[in-house]
Amino acid sequence: MNERVFRSAGLGDWDCSEGSTLGTPNSRPWETCQTMNNSWGYNSGDHSYKTTKALVMELVQNVSRDGNYLLNIGPKGDGTVPSESIIKLDSVGNWMDVYGSSIYGASRSPFSSEPAWGLYTKKAGKLYVHVFSWPENGLLKVPSLTNTIKKIYLMGDTTTLLNYKDRNGYIQISAPAKAPNPISSVVVVDVTGVPKASTEYSKVASVSLKGQGGLTSIPGVGGTLQMSATITPTTATDKTVSWSVSDARIASVSKTGLLTAKKLGSVTITATAKDGSDNFGQIHITVGSVSIVSPPTSSSLKVSLNLANKRFVNLQYANSSNLISYSLTDSLGKEVLKGTFTNQTTLDLRNCTAGTYFIKVENDGKSEVQKLLVE
């Protein structure tokens, strides 16, 4: 009897996930009950049947997470089964004729994560690699195992062996150019013992990027910004990355992540883990400058560009010993910067996005406004 005898009380012999699959393996036996269309019983107007591929994917997903798959059909009043249901069941049956051993008697994946292109099941001596989306580059990457690999082949063709390399934490399998089965193909990794994930090689899980000092802009052509990549987990065996830019006309990046501006614009920086995980991080960087649109309204205020860094603006106020206040607002009136100075100060506009800005300076009850254009 399943848990529906009394929901959420832990009763019954197994859990039952209705219409959905558990995201991870459960601590107790479980199954999911699914429909072939949108109805539990017979509905003459419901022709929204799932594809054979969708049904097979649900089946494999349940087995890969140690679950049972209960598929519902809705018989007619006279007890006959709708033709659409028969067609779908026959199609799934045809797939099972070839790949059934990857389902019957198989259990959960030995890995803690699932690839975007498929799933894994296993039994003693075999890891089954279920591929729903065949790789365009002809390379399947499966996490390494502690087991000795005997051979790798396509299920349904045991005579044609696939070439592979086991390195950097991955079994890299050379796959045929075309998927053997349009629904789901299965690659068999023949091993000694029950497949077990290797823990000797810690792979990169994520890559995050930032510019030095948290900056996301470079002040003008010729400027530079050192990028850094943070790798998780910190225990990753290989933390090296390769750097690239989305537009080499705007900026270039060195092997060490030093970004050099070549022209005004914006560019996306990518750092890709070199451990074979293909994980990467990205950040958007702007190459810009500041120009003075209008002159000051009095001779007391002097606004000039910093020649060494074109995203810095110098403010100087003559003939005053009082504390002078300033504020920088964007075209919508939102305050971006504010502060005080006595005779002169420098504003850092490196984190300002492109647009029009206004510097307002107040002294001795008087105020002056300067218009700037950030590119």
C-alpha positions in Angstrom: 0.0 0.0 0.0 1.4 3.4 -0.9 1.5 6.6 1.2 -1.8 7.9 0.0 -3.4 5.9 2.8 -2.6 9.1 4.8 -0.6 11.9 3.1 2.5 13.3 4.8 2.3 10.9 7.7 5.0 8.6 6.5 2.5 5.7 6.3 2.3 3.1 3.5 5.0 1.0 2.1 6.2 3.5 -0.5 5.9 7.1 -1.5 3.8 8.0 -4.5 4.5 11.1 -6.5 1.4 11.8 -8.7 2.1 13.3 -12.1 5.7 14.2 -11.3 9.1 12.7 -10.7 11.1 13.2 -7.6 14.1 15.5 -8.2 16.5 13.2 -6.4 16.5 9.6 -5.2 14.4 9.1 -2.1 15.3 7.5 1.3 12.4 5.0 0.9 10.9 3.2 -2.0 8.8 5.4 -4.3 7.0 5.5 -7.6 5.3 8.0 -9.8 2.0 7.6 -11.5 1.7 9.3 -14.9 -1.0 9.7 -17.6 -0.5 9.3 -21.3 -2.4 12.5 -22.0 -4.1 15.0 -19.7 -6.8 12.6 -18.3 -6.8 9.8 -15.8 -9.9 8.2 -17.3 -11.2 7.9 -20.8 -11.8 11.3 -22.4 -12.9 11.2 -26.0 -11.9 14.8 -26.5 -8.4 14.5 -25.0 -6.0 13.8 -27.9 -3.0 15.5 -26.2 -0.9 12.4 -25.9 2.7 12.5 -24.8 5.3 11.6 -27.4 7.0 8.3 -27.2 10.2 10.1 -26.4 8.5 11.9 -23.5 7.2 8.6 -22.1 10.6 6.9 -22.4 12.3 9.9 -20.8 9.9 9.7 -17.8 10.6 5.9 -17.5 14.4 6.3 -17.6 14.2 9.3 -15.2 12.4 7.2 -12.6 14.8 4.3 -12.8 17.8 6.6 -12.7 16.5 7.9 -9.3 15.5 4.5 -8.0 11.8 4.9 -8.6 9.0 2.8 -10.1 7.0 4.0 -13.1 3.3 3.5 -13.1 1.7 4.5 -16.4 -2.0 5.0 -16.6 -4.3 4.3 -19.5 -8.0 5.2 -19.7 -10.1 2.4 -21.2 -13.4 3.1 -22.8 -16.7 2.1 -21.3 -16.7 -1.2 -23.1 -13.3 -2.1 -21.7 -11.3 -1.5 -24.9 -8.2 0.6 -25.0 -8.1 3.7 -27.2 -6.1 3.3 -30.4 -3.8 6.2 -29.5 -2.8 4.5 -26.2 -2.1 1.3 -28.1 0.1 3.1 -30.5 2.1 4.7 -27.7 2.4 1.5 -25.8 3.6 -0.4 -28.9 6.2 2.3 -29.6 7.5 2.2 -26.0 7.5 -1.6 -26.3 9.6 -1.5 -29.5 12.2 0.7 -27.7 12.2 -1.7 -24.7 12.8 -4.6 -27.1 16.3 -3.2 -27.8 17.0 -1.3 -24.6 15.0 -3.1 -21.9 18.0 -4.4 -20.1 19.0 -0.8 -19.2 15.7 -0.6 -17.4 14.7 -4.0 -16.0 16.8 -4.8 -12.9 18.7 -1.5 -13.2 19.0 1.0 -10.4 19.9 4.6 -9.8 22.8 6.6 -11.3 26.1 6.4 -9.5 26.6 10.1 -9.9 25.3 13.0 -7.8 24.4 15.2 -10.9 22.7 14.6 -14.2 23.9 15.8 -17.6 21.8 18.1 -19.7 21.7 15.6 -22.6 20.6 12.5 -20.7 20.6 10.2 -17.7 22.3 7.1 -16.2 21.2 3.8 -14.9 23.3 0.9 -13.7 23.5 -2.8 -12.7 26.4 -5.1 -11.8 29.0 -4.9 -14.6 27.3 -2.1 -16.6 26.8 1.6 -16.7 24.0 2.6 -19.0 24.3 6.0 -20.6 20.9 7.2 -21.8 21.4 9.9 -24.5 18.3 11.9 -25.3 20.2 14.7 -27.2 23.0 13.3 -29.3 26.2 15.3 -29.2 26.9 17.4 -32.3 30.6 17.2 -31.8 30.6 13.4 -31.5 31.9 13.4 -28.0 30.1 12.1 -24.9 31.6 13.1 -21.5 30.7 10.8 -18.6 32.2 11.2 -15.1 35.0 8.8 -14.3 34.4 5.5 -12.4 36.5 3.7 -9.9 35.9 0.5 -11.8 38.1 -0.9 -14.5 36.5 -0.4 -18.0 36.4 -3.4 -20.2 34.8 -1.9 -23.3 32.3 0.6 -24.4 29.6 0.0 -27.1 26.2 1.0 -28.3 23.4 -1.1 -26.9 22.0 -3.2 -29.8 25.5 -3.4 -31.4 27.9 -5.2 -29.1 30.4 -5.9 -31.9 31.2 -2.3 -32.7 33.4 -0.9 -29.9 33.6 2.9 -29.2 36.9 4.6 -28.6 37.4 6.4 -25.3 39.8 8.2 -23.1 39.6 8.3 -19.3 41.3 11.5 -18.1 40.7 14.6 -16.1 37.8 13.1 -14.3 35.8 12.2 -17.4 35.4 9.2 -19.7 35.5 10.9 -23.1 33.6 8.6 -25.6 33.9 9.0 -29.3 30.3 8.6 -30.5 29.0 8.1 -34.1 27.9 11.1 -36.0 24.2 10.1 -35.9 22.1 8.8 -33.0 21.2 5.1 -33.4 17.7 5.7 -32.1 15.7 8.9 -32.5 13.9 8.4 -29.1 16.8 7.6 -26.9 20.1 5.8 -27.6 22.0 3.9 -24.9 25.8 3.6 -24.6 27.0 0.8 -22.5 30.1 1.1 -20.3 31.1 -2.5 -19.5 33.0 -2.5 -16.2 34.1 -4.9 -13.4 31.7 -4.8 -10.4 28.9 -2.3 -9.7 29.6 1.1 -11.3 30.9 3.6 -8.7 31.7 7.3 -9.2 35.3 8.2 -8.8 36.2 10.8 -6.2 39.9 11.0 -7.0 39.3 13.9 -9.4 37.3 16.9 -8.1 35.7 18.7 -11.0 34.8 22.4 -11.4 31.1 23.1 -10.5 30.9 26.8 -11.3 33.0 29.8 -12.4 32.3 33.4 -11.4 34.1 36.5 -12.7 34.8 40.0 -11.5 37.0 42.9 -12.4 39.7 44.2 -10.1 38.1 46.3 -7.4 34.7 45.1 -8.5 34.8 47.3 -11.6 32.7 46.5 -14.7 34.2 49.2 -17.0 37.5 50.3 -18.5 38.1 54.1 -18.7 38.8 54.7 -22.4 40.8 53.1 -25.2 44.2 51.7 -24.1 43.0 51.2 -20.5 43.3 47.8 -18.8 41.4 45.8 -16.2 42.6 42.7 -14.5 39.9 40.0 -14.4 39.8 37.2 -11.9 37.9 33.9 -11.8 36.6 32.2 -8.7 36.3 28.4 -8.9 34.0 26.2 -6.9 34.5 23.9 -5.2 37.7 25.1 -3.8 38.9 21.5 -3.8 38.7 21.3 -7.6 41.7 19.5 -8.9 42.3 21.7 -11.9 41.3 25.4 -11.4 42.8 26.8 -14.6 40.6 28.6 -17.1 40.9 29.9 -20.6 39.8 33.5 -21.3 37.9 34.8 -24.4 36.1 37.9 -25.4 32.9 38.2 -27.5 34.3 41.0 -29.7 38.0 41.3 -30.2 37.6 44.7 -31.9 36.5 46.2 -28.6 38.9 44.5 -26.2 41.5 41.8 -26.0 42.2 39.5 -23.1 45.5 37.8 -22.1 46.0 34.2 -20.9 46.2 35.7 -17.3 42.9 37.6 -17.7 44.2 41.1 -18.3 41.7 42.9 -20.4 42.9 45.7 -22.7 40.4 48.2 -24.3 40.8 48.8 -28.1 37.7 50.9 -28.8 34.5 52.2 -27.1 31.7 49.7 -26.6 30.8 46.7 -24.6 32.1 43.2 -24.5 31.4 39.9 -22.8 34.3 38.2 -21.1 34.2 34.4 -20.7 36.4 32.2 -18.6 36.0 28.4 -19.3 37.2 25.7 -16.9 40.0 23.6 -18.5 39.3 20.5 -16.5 36.9 19.1 -19.1 33.7 20.0 -17.2 32.9 22.8 -19.8 31.6 25.0 -17.0 32.2 28.7 -17.6 31.5 32.2 -16.1 30.8 35.4 -17.9 30.7 39.2 -17.1 29.8 42.2 -19.2 32.4 45.0 -19.4 32.0 48.5 -20.8 34.8 50.5 -22.5 33.8 54.1 -22.1 34.9 57.7 -21.5 33.5 61.0 -20.1 33.1 64.2 -22.0 32.1 67.7 -20.8 28.9 68.8 -22.6 28.6 72.3 -21.3 31.0 74.8 -19.6 30.5 75.7 -15.9 28.1 78.6 -15.2 30.8 80.6 -13.2 34.5 81.0 -13.1 34.6 79.6 -9.5 33.9 76.0 -10.6 36.4 74.1 -12.8 35.6 70.7 -14.2 38.3 68.8 -16.1 38.9 65.3 -17.2 41.7 63.3 -15.6 44.2 62.7 -18.4 45.6 59.6 -16.8 42.1 58.0 -16.5 39.2 59.2 -18.7 36.6 57.8 -16.3 37.8 60.2 -13.5 36.6 63.8 -13.4 38.4 66.5 -11.4 36.4 69.2 -9.5 38.0 72.4 -8.3 36.3 75.3 -6.6 38.3 78.5 -6.2 38.0 81.3 -3.6 36.3 79.3 -0.9 37.5 78.0 2.5 34.1 76.5 3.3 33.2 72.8 3.0 31.7 72.3 -0.5 29.1 69.6 -1.2 28.5 67.9 -4.5 26.2 65.3 -6.0 26.0 63.4 -9.2 22.6 62.4 -10.7 21.6 60.6 -13.8 19.1 61.8 -16.4 16.2 60.5 -14.3 17.3 62.4 -11.2 18.6 59.4 -9.4 21.6 60.2 -7.2 24.7 58.2 -8.0 27.4 59.9 -6.0 27.6 62.6 -3.3 30.2 64.0 -1.0 32.1 67.0 0.2 35.4 68.7 -0.4 37.3 71.9 0.4 39.2 73.0 -2.7 39.3 70.1 -5.1 38.4 66.4 -5.5 38.2 63.6 -8.1 35.0 61.7 -9.0 35.3 58.0 -10.0 32.8 57.3 -12.7 34.0 53.9 -13.7 30.8 52.1 -12.5 28.5 54.6 -14.2 26.6 53.2 -17.2 26.5 55.1 -20.4 24.2 58.2 -20.4 23.9 61.8 -19.3 24.8 62.9 -15.8 24.7 66.2 -13.9 27.2 67.4 -11.3 25.7 69.8 -8.8 28.1 71.8 -6.5 26.8 73.9 -3.6 28.8 76.5 -1.7 27.8 79.6 0.4 24.1 79.2 -0.5 24.9 79.0 -4.2 24.7 76.0 -6.6 26.1 75.3 -10.0 25.4 72.4 -12.3 27.7 70.8 -14.9 26.5 68.3 -17.5 28.6 65.3 -18.4 28.2 62.6 -21.0 29.4 59.1 -20.1 30.1 56.8 -23.1 
